[in-house]
């Protein structure tokens, strides 16, 4: 569901929660600092365009440029290894990475062919790089990327201090937990959207509510709302025989992997949609 992704490119955490498709070997996530530094230098040499400032090899801007190049080419292990999300990827096997394909792979396609880097400020062991990147509306705007120096190379700060501690503690389980949380948040948003679609549909059809397929055909919901492939949830709409009432349910496609909570929407006494949720443990 393309429109459900609302991640800002200036915040690599929100990109990298979605980066787990196969494309690099498992060993790539275990690269030494020297190997990462060499990889950044190699990628920078291949990408001489797109910058409006002079970029120093292996510097903060160079790391940002390599990160987005790896991302665009779907070399997700290499991209994540340039961020402080690295501990969350190190323990994942290729098979485990592939489980995230449907969720996350489309993000790579949104990276511009050339990322314009137009600023770099270094203060001791910290740095800020400014680049022109897509915002939530897919429009290019100047955004900031923070980095921290670790030894001889720079790391993109994808996660804040609290999240970084959590990543260090949970390791590869961080991505699984974050995927569940993301799908559940989006399920709530989708149920709200379905309720609004029902209201519009009723206004256009003599106060009669519609089934899911009718809402999709009317252009009120995206086509893949009827599929769990990209959402991680199975949505169903039940309309009463007289078409004057409806209920909606959202269930995890795979309990424990794509979600844990089952959500339900029913009309209350005031004919307003009411959302409830429950973990049925299966």
ROBAVEX-149241 format. One record per residue (C-alpha): x, y, z; residue number from 1; residue in three letters. Coordinates in steps of 0.05 Angstrom, whole numbers, always signed. Example, Ala and Ser with C-alpha at 12.3 -4.5 7.8 and 13.67 -1.06 7.14 Angstrom:
BEGIN
{x = +246&y = -90&z = +156&pos = 1&code = ALA}
{x = +273&y = -21&z = +143&pos = 2&code = SER}
end
This chain:
BEGIN
{x = +0&y = +0&z = +0&pos = 1&code = UNK}
{x = +44&y = +56&z = -26&pos = 2&code = UNK}
{x = +8&y = +113&z = +7&pos = 3&code = UNK}
{x = +13&y = +83&z = +77&pos = 4&code = UNK}
{x = +88&y = +97&z = +80&pos = 5&code = UNK}
{x = +97&y = +165&z = +113&pos = 6&code = UNK}
{x = +171&y = +160&z = +129&pos = 7&code = UNK}
{x = +216&y = +221&z = +124&pos = 8&code = UNK}
{x = +283&y = +211&z = +89&pos = 9&code = UNK}
{x = +317&y = +258&z = +137&pos = 10&code = UNK}
{x = +305&y = +208&z = +193&pos = 11&code = UNK}
{x = +340&y = +144&z = +172&pos = 12&code = UNK}
{x = +308&y = +108&z = +231&pos = 13&code = UNK}
{x = +241&y = +113&z = +196&pos = 14&code = UNK}
{x = +271&y = +88&z = +132&pos = 15&code = UNK}
{x = +313&y = +34&z = +162&pos = 16&code = UNK}
{x = +256&y = +2&z = +201&pos = 17&code = UNK}
{x = +236&y = -19&z = +132&pos = 18&code = UNK}
{x = +303&y = -42&z = +106&pos = 19&code = UNK}
{x = +307&y = -117&z = +109&pos = 20&code = UNK}
{x = +306&y = -146&z = +39&pos = 21&code = UNK}
{x = +360&y = -194&z = +16&pos = 22&code = UNK}
{x = +415&y = -167&z = -28&pos = 23&code = UNK}
{x = +479&y = -172&z = +11&pos = 24&code = UNK}
{x = +511&y = -230&z = +46&pos = 25&code = UNK}
{x = +504&y = -241&z = +121&pos = 26&code = UNK}
{x = +578&y = -227&z = +129&pos = 27&code = UNK}
{x = +567&y = -156&z = +103&pos = 28&code = UNK}
{x = +533&y = -139&z = +169&pos = 29&code = UNK}
{x = +596&y = -161&z = +206&pos = 30&code = UNK}
{x = +643&y = -116&z = +167&pos = 31&code = UNK}
{x = +700&y = -85&z = +206&pos = 32&code = UNK}
{x = +706&y = -9&z = +211&pos = 33&code = UNK}
{x = +762&y = -11&z = +160&pos = 34&code = UNK}
{x = +718&y = -50&z = +111&pos = 35&code = UNK}
{x = +661&y = -1&z = +120&pos = 36&code = UNK}
{x = +707&y = +57&z = +110&pos = 37&code = UNK}
{x = +733&y = +26&z = +46&pos = 38&code = UNK}
{x = +662&y = +13&z = +22&pos = 39&code = UNK}
{x = +643&y = +86&z = +33&pos = 40&code = UNK}
{x = +704&y = +109&z = -5&pos = 41&code = UNK}
{x = +689&y = +62&z = -62&pos = 42&code = UNK}
{x = +617&y = +83&z = -68&pos = 43&code = UNK}
{x = +635&y = +157&z = -64&pos = 44&code = UNK}
{x = +684&y = +149&z = -122&pos = 45&code = UNK}
{x = +627&y = +121&z = -164&pos = 46&code = UNK}
{x = +580&y = +178&z = -146&pos = 47&code = UNK}
{x = +614&y = +244&z = -163&pos = 48&code = UNK}
{x = +550&y = +281&z = -181&pos = 49&code = UNK}
{x = +494&y = +311&z = -139&pos = 50&code = UNK}
{x = +534&y = +351&z = -89&pos = 51&code = UNK}
{x = +539&y = +426&z = -85&pos = 52&code = UNK}
{x = +597&y = +426&z = -36&pos = 53&code = UNK}
{x = +665&y = +394&z = -37&pos = 54&code = UNK}
{x = +659&y = +326&z = -2&pos = 55&code = UNK}
{x = +718&y = +298&z = +36&pos = 56&code = UNK}
{x = +730&y = +223&z = +27&pos = 57&code = UNK}
{x = +703&y = +184&z = +87&pos = 58&code = UNK}
{x = +675&y = +247&z = +118&pos = 59&code = UNK}
{x = +603&y = +257&z = +143&pos = 60&code = UNK}
{x = +575&y = +279&z = +76&pos = 61&code = UNK}
{x = +611&y = +222&z = +42&pos = 62&code = UNK}
{x = +578&y = +173&z = +90&pos = 63&code = UNK}
{x = +510&y = +202&z = +76&pos = 64&code = UNK}
{x = +521&y = +197&z = +1&pos = 65&code = UNK}
{x = +542&y = +124&z = +7&pos = 66&code = UNK}
{x = +483&y = +109&z = +52&pos = 67&code = UNK}
{x = +432&y = +133&z = +2&pos = 68&code = UNK}
{x = +468&y = +100&z = -56&pos = 69&code = UNK}
{x = +468&y = +33&z = -19&pos = 70&code = UNK}
{x = +395&y = +45&z = -2&pos = 71&code = UNK}
{x = +375&y = +60&z = -73&pos = 72&code = UNK}
{x = +411&y = -2&z = -98&pos = 73&code = UNK}
{x = +375&y = -44&z = -44&pos = 74&code = UNK}
{x = +441&y = -62&z = -10&pos = 75&code = UNK}
{x = +406&y = -58&z = +56&pos = 76&code = UNK}
{x = +458&y = -91&z = +100&pos = 77&code = UNK}
{x = +511&y = -42&z = +74&pos = 78&code = UNK}
{x = +464&y = +17&z = +85&pos = 79&code = UNK}
{x = +446&y = -3&z = +156&pos = 80&code = UNK}
{x = +518&y = -16&z = +173&pos = 81&code = UNK}
{x = +530&y = +59&z = +164&pos = 82&code = UNK}
{x = +480&y = +76&z = +219&pos = 83&code = UNK}
{x = +471&y = +64&z = +293&pos = 84&code = UNK}
{x = +418&y = +12&z = +276&pos = 85&code = UNK}
{x = +475&y = -36&z = +258&pos = 86&code = UNK}
{x = +465&y = -81&z = +320&pos = 87&code = UNK}
{x = +394&y = -95&z = +298&pos = 88&code = UNK}
{x = +417&y = -124&z = +232&pos = 89&code = UNK}
{x = +479&y = -162&z = +252&pos = 90&code = UNK}
{x = +443&y = -224&z = +278&pos = 91&code = UNK}
{x = +393&y = -231&z = +221&pos = 92&code = UNK}
{x = +403&y = -286&z = +171&pos = 93&code = UNK}
{x = +387&y = -276&z = +97&pos = 94&code = UNK}
{x = +323&y = -317&z = +106&pos = 95&code = UNK}
{x = +302&y = -273&z = +164&pos = 96&code = UNK}
{x = +317&y = -210&z = +124&pos = 97&code = UNK}
{x = +274&y = -235&z = +67&pos = 98&code = UNK}
{x = +213&y = -238&z = +113&pos = 99&code = UNK}
{x = +212&y = -162&z = +109&pos = 100&code = UNK}
{x = +213&y = -157&z = +33&pos = 101&code = UNK}
{x = +140&y = -138&z = +23&pos = 102&code = UNK}
{x = +140&y = -89&z = +81&pos = 103&code = UNK}
{x = +201&y = -49&z = +64&pos = 104&code = UNK}
{x = +230&y = -58&z = -6&pos = 105&code = UNK}
{x = +189&y = -2&z = -39&pos = 106&code = UNK}
{x = +225&y = +51&z = +2&pos = 107&code = UNK}
{x = +289&y = +41&z = -38&pos = 108&code = UNK}
{x = +252&y = +62&z = -102&pos = 109&code = UNK}
{x = +236&y = +130&z = -72&pos = 110&code = UNK}
{x = +309&y = +150&z = -64&pos = 111&code = UNK}
{x = +328&y = +201&z = -118&pos = 112&code = UNK}
{x = +379&y = +178&z = -171&pos = 113&code = UNK}
{x = +424&y = +233&z = -145&pos = 114&code = UNK}
{x = +420&y = +261&z = -75&pos = 115&code = UNK}
{x = +440&y = +335&z = -72&pos = 116&code = UNK}
{x = +484&y = +346&z = -11&pos = 117&code = UNK}
{x = +493&y = +420&z = +2&pos = 118&code = UNK}
{x = +520&y = +428&z = +73&pos = 119&code = UNK}
{x = +564&y = +396&z = +125&pos = 120&code = UNK}
{x = +579&y = +421&z = +196&pos = 121&code = UNK}
{x = +628&y = +384&z = +239&pos = 122&code = UNK}
{x = +634&y = +398&z = +314&pos = 123&code = UNK}
{x = +683&y = +351&z = +346&pos = 124&code = UNK}
{x = +655&y = +281&z = +344&pos = 125&code = UNK}
{x = +587&y = +303&z = +318&pos = 126&code = UNK}
{x = +565&y = +327&z = +250&pos = 127&code = UNK}
{x = +504&y = +351&z = +212&pos = 128&code = UNK}
{x = +495&y = +342&z = +137&pos = 129&code = UNK}
{x = +441&y = +377&z = +98&pos = 130&code = UNK}
{x = +413&y = +346&z = +35&pos = 131&code = UNK}
{x = +354&y = +354&z = -12&pos = 132&code = UNK}
{x = +309&y = +294&z = +0&pos = 133&code = UNK}
{x = +236&y = +275&z = -9&pos = 134&code = UNK}
{x = +188&y = +294&z = +47&pos = 135&code = UNK}
{x = +123&y = +260&z = +66&pos = 136&code = UNK}
{x = +91&y = +288&z = +3&pos = 137&code = UNK}
{x = +148&y = +264&z = -41&pos = 138&code = UNK}
{x = +171&y = +335&z = -53&pos = 139&code = UNK}
{x = +245&y = +351&z = -47&pos = 140&code = UNK}
{x = +265&y = +395&z = +11&pos = 141&code = UNK}
{x = +327&y = +411&z = +50&pos = 142&code = UNK}
{x = +333&y = +363&z = +109&pos = 143&code = UNK}
{x = +385&y = +349&z = +162&pos = 144&code = UNK}
{x = +420&y = +284&z = +178&pos = 145&code = UNK}
{x = +459&y = +276&z = +243&pos = 146&code = UNK}
{x = +523&y = +235&z = +249&pos = 147&code = UNK}
{x = +571&y = +213&z = +303&pos = 148&code = UNK}
{x = +644&y = +194&z = +295&pos = 149&code = UNK}
{x = +663&y = +125&z = +319&pos = 150&code = UNK}
{x = +737&y = +112&z = +311&pos = 151&code = UNK}
{x = +758&y = +130&z = +241&pos = 152&code = UNK}
{x = +689&y = +129&z = +209&pos = 153&code = UNK}
{x = +622&y = +166&z = +215&pos = 154&code = UNK}
{x = +556&y = +134&z = +234&pos = 155&code = UNK}
{x = +488&y = +162&z = +216&pos = 156&code = UNK}
{x = +445&y = +171&z = +278&pos = 157&code = UNK}
{x = +382&y = +137&z = +255&pos = 158&code = UNK}
{x = +357&y = +126&z = +326&pos = 159&code = UNK}
{x = +356&y = +173&z = +386&pos = 160&code = UNK}
{x = +390&y = +155&z = +451&pos = 161&code = UNK}
{x = +331&y = +117&z = +480&pos = 162&code = UNK}
{x = +319&y = +77&z = +417&pos = 163&code = UNK}
{x = +394&y = +63&z = +410&pos = 164&code = UNK}
{x = +395&y = +32&z = +480&pos = 165&code = UNK}
{x = +335&y = -10&z = +461&pos = 166&code = UNK}
{x = +369&y = -33&z = +398&pos = 167&code = UNK}
{x = +432&y = -52&z = +437&pos = 168&code = UNK}
{x = +389&y = -93&z = +484&pos = 169&code = UNK}
{x = +342&y = -127&z = +435&pos = 170&code = UNK}
{x = +389&y = -137&z = +376&pos = 171&code = UNK}
{x = +355&y = -169&z = +316&pos = 172&code = UNK}
{x = +289&y = -174&z = +354&pos = 173&code = UNK}
{x = +283&y = -98&z = +349&pos = 174&code = UNK}
{x = +261&y = -101&z = +277&pos = 175&code = UNK}
{x = +209&y = -154&z = +291&pos = 176&code = UNK}
{x = +179&y = -114&z = +348&pos = 177&code = UNK}
{x = +181&y = -50&z = +308&pos = 178&code = UNK}
{x = +146&y = -82&z = +249&pos = 179&code = UNK}
{x = +89&y = -106&z = +293&pos = 180&code = UNK}
{x = +83&y = -37&z = +324&pos = 181&code = UNK}
{x = +82&y = -4&z = +256&pos = 182&code = UNK}
{x = +30&y = -51&z = +227&pos = 183&code = UNK}
{x = -15&y = -42&z = +288&pos = 184&code = UNK}
{x = -10&y = +34&z = +283&pos = 185&code = UNK}
{x = -27&y = +31&z = +209&pos = 186&code = UNK}
{x = -85&y = -17&z = +223&pos = 187&code = UNK}
{x = -115&y = +35&z = +269&pos = 188&code = UNK}
{x = -106&y = +88&z = +215&pos = 189&code = UNK}
{x = -137&y = +42&z = +162&pos = 190&code = UNK}
{x = -198&y = +28&z = +204&pos = 191&code = UNK}
{x = -208&y = +103&z = +213&pos = 192&code = UNK}
{x = -202&y = +110&z = +138&pos = 193&code = UNK}
{x = -252&y = +55&z = +125&pos = 194&code = UNK}
{x = -302&y = +88&z = +173&pos = 195&code = UNK}
{x = -294&y = +154&z = +136&pos = 196&code = UNK}
{x = -301&y = +118&z = +69&pos = 197&code = UNK}
{x = -367&y = +87&z = +94&pos = 198&code = UNK}
{x = -393&y = +156&z = +112&pos = 199&code = UNK}
{x = -377&y = +184&z = +43&pos = 200&code = UNK}
{x = -405&y = +122&z = +9&pos = 201&code = UNK}
{x = -470&y = +127&z = +48&pos = 202&code = UNK}
{x = -479&y = +200&z = +29&pos = 203&code = UNK}
{x = -471&y = +181&z = -44&pos = 204&code = UNK}
{x = -516&y = +119&z = -41&pos = 205&code = UNK}
{x = -580&y = +136&z = -4&pos = 206&code = UNK}
{x = -552&y = +126&z = +66&pos = 207&code = UNK}
{x = -533&y = +54&z = +49&pos = 208&code = UNK}
{x = -465&y = +29&z = +71&pos = 209&code = UNK}
{x = -420&y = -12&z = +25&pos = 210&code = UNK}
{x = -378&y = -75&z = +27&pos = 211&code = UNK}
{x = -303&y = -70&z = +22&pos = 212&code = UNK}
{x = -302&y = -84&z = -53&pos = 213&code = UNK}
{x = -354&y = -29&z = -65&pos = 214&code = UNK}
{x = -312&y = +21&z = -26&pos = 215&code = UNK}
{x = -251&y = +3&z = -68&pos = 216&code = UNK}
{x = -289&y = +7&z = -133&pos = 217&code = UNK}
{x = -316&y = +75&z = -112&pos = 218&code = UNK}
{x = -244&y = +99&z = -104&pos = 219&code = UNK}
{x = -252&y = +111&z = -30&pos = 220&code = UNK}
{x = -200&y = +59&z = -10&pos = 221&code = UNK}
{x = -135&y = +35&z = -45&pos = 222&code = UNK}
{x = -138&y = -30&z = -85&pos = 223&code = UNK}
{x = -94&y = -69&z = -38&pos = 224&code = UNK}
{x = -138&y = -55&z = +22&pos = 225&code = UNK}
{x = -167&y = -124&z = +6&pos = 226&code = UNK}
{x = -99&y = -158&z = +12&pos = 227&code = UNK}
{x = -54&y = -169&z = +71&pos = 228&code = UNK}
{x = +9&y = -172&z = +29&pos = 229&code = UNK}
{x = +31&y = -101&z = +40&pos = 230&code = UNK}
{x = -8&y = -85&z = +104&pos = 231&code = UNK}
{x = +5&y = -145&z = +148&pos = 232&code = UNK}
{x = -69&y = -144&z = +166&pos = 233&code = UNK}
{x = -132&y = -176&z = +138&pos = 234&code = UNK}
{x = -190&y = -127&z = +135&pos = 235&code = UNK}
{x = -262&y = -147&z = +130&pos = 236&code = UNK}
{x = -326&y = -105&z = +127&pos = 237&code = UNK}
{x = -394&y = -134&z = +145&pos = 238&code = UNK}
{x = -456&y = -95&z = +124&pos = 239&code = UNK}
{x = -525&y = -111&z = +153&pos = 240&code = UNK}
{x = -579&y = -138&z = +106&pos = 241&code = UNK}
{x = -614&y = -70&z = +105&pos = 242&code = UNK}
{x = -546&y = -36&z = +91&pos = 243&code = UNK}
{x = -560&y = +14&z = +148&pos = 244&code = UNK}
{x = -503&y = -10&z = +193&pos = 245&code = UNK}
{x = -434&y = -41&z = +187&pos = 246&code = UNK}
{x = -376&y = -68&z = +226&pos = 247&code = UNK}
{x = -302&y = -75&z = +209&pos = 248&code = UNK}
{x = -249&y = -123&z = +233&pos = 249&code = UNK}
{x = -173&y = -122&z = +224&pos = 250&code = UNK}
{x = -135&y = -186&z = +242&pos = 251&code = UNK}
{x = -60&y = -199&z = +237&pos = 252&code = UNK}
{x = -42&y = -238&z = +174&pos = 253&code = UNK}
{x = +8&y = -278&z = +216&pos = 254&code = UNK}
{x = +0&y = -270&z = +291&pos = 255&code = UNK}
{x = +65&y = -252&z = +325&pos = 256&code = UNK}
{x = +99&y = -231&z = +260&pos = 257&code = UNK}
{x = +55&y = -179&z = +227&pos = 258&code = UNK}
{x = +15&y = -160&z = +289&pos = 259&code = UNK}
{x = -14&y = -184&z = +354&pos = 260&code = UNK}
{x = -76&y = -141&z = +365&pos = 261&code = UNK}
{x = -143&y = -154&z = +331&pos = 262&code = UNK}
{x = -183&y = -90&z = +319&pos = 263&code = UNK}
{x = -258&y = -82&z = +312&pos = 264&code = UNK}
{x = -301&y = -23&z = +293&pos = 265&code = UNK}
{x = -376&y = -21&z = +309&pos = 266&code = UNK}
{x = -427&y = +35&z = +308&pos = 267&code = UNK}
{x = -447&y = +58&z = +377&pos = 268&code = UNK}
{x = -515&y = +84&z = +401&pos = 269&code = UNK}
{x = -500&y = +151&z = +369&pos = 270&code = UNK}
{x = -484&y = +117&z = +302&pos = 271&code = UNK}
{x = -411&y = +135&z = +310&pos = 272&code = UNK}
{x = -354&y = +86&z = +296&pos = 273&code = UNK}
{x = -323&y = +57&z = +360&pos = 274&code = UNK}
{x = -255&y = +23&z = +358&pos = 275&code = UNK}
{x = -235&y = -34&z = +404&pos = 276&code = UNK}
{x = -174&y = -79&z = +405&pos = 277&code = UNK}
{x = -154&y = -145&z = +437&pos = 278&code = UNK}
{x = -96&y = -194&z = +436&pos = 279&code = UNK}
{x = -126&y = -263&z = +427&pos = 280&code = UNK}
{x = -59&y = -297&z = +430&pos = 281&code = UNK}
{x = -65&y = -331&z = +363&pos = 282&code = UNK}
end
